[in-house]
């Protein structure tokens, strides 16, 4: 069954690769014609001729249809303008022997619904930035899916090992690492905790807390941005530390502002002692000297 699907897929891929620019042009005009004139409208029915009509008959029908749908006779009519554009392309296809043969081929077999990535690209023509953003989102989604699958697998394995070790009822139990039972590990059970016994007799706690969980930070676009910005953030951290060291006073020294305040207090004290005495103070001092005598 798998080989059958593989053969069908290869056949479809070979058909997509075999399509050429002319095929894509036919796909486009067929889609536009059916959207504007109705489902099932063909190039022949649009010109009102038979599929077996000769080139001269097609040319005559093409000219008469063009005259009836000329924009000059119907100014401002958007439907006539679109129809005139389609008529030009359809007439060039049906009056060309090779192009008409190619159209008849698709008319008999039907235009495919999925026309390949090249057709979609040529139809919508996304820019380079759009393509890069789409690829980044797509690959990030796949990476997140892989991270989730790996984390779930590791957590289920750890839970299985803990369950087997705790249910054994032994202090030291040999637990199969895989369900196949071909590889065993030694575990030490203490109360409700299970430890892995390393070859050097050291023990490591068996828990799912250390299993890496899916994280946006671990996605490659985000990790790349952080890696590119790491030199800049390092410079900012260093400059911040330098500013902090410059602002903080050295141990044993007073801050500059406090020393300035202290000097101003000292100056004001000196000014207070050297200021001239008032008359009342002079009289008070004279009385004190007389009383002492």
Number of C-alpha atoms within 10 A of each C-alpha: 6 6 8 9 10 11 12 11 12 12 12 13 12 11 12 16 11 9 14 11 11 14 17 18 15 20 19 13 17 22 15 15 22 13 12 14 13 11 11 11 15 18 25 18 11 17 20 13 16 12 14 9 11 12 14 10 13 20 17 13 17 23 14 12 17 19 12 12 20 16 19 11 11 13 10 10 12 11 13 19 17 15 20 19 15 18 22 12 14 24 20 14 20 23 17 12 12 12 17 18 13 16 23 15 12 14 14 8 8 10 16 9 7 9 15 16 10 15 20 13 11 11 12 8 12 11 9 9 9 11 12 11 11 12 12 15 13 12 15 18 13 13 16 19 13 13 18 16 13 16 17 15 11 15 18 13 16 15 14 16 23 21 13 15 24 19 10 14 10 13 13 17 21 16 19 17 16 13 9 7 9 8 11 12 14 16 26 21 18 12 8 7 13 23 19 20 18 12 8 6 8 9 14 13 14 18 16 15 9 9 13 15 17 18 10 12 12 16 18 15 15 13 13 13 11 14 12 11 11 12 11 12 13 11 11 12 12 12 12 12 12 11 11 11 11 10 10 9 12 10 7 6 8 11 13 10 9 10 12 12 11 12 12 12 12 12 11 12 11 11 11 10 9 9 8 8 9 8 9 9 9 10 10 10 11 11 10 10 9 8 7 6 5
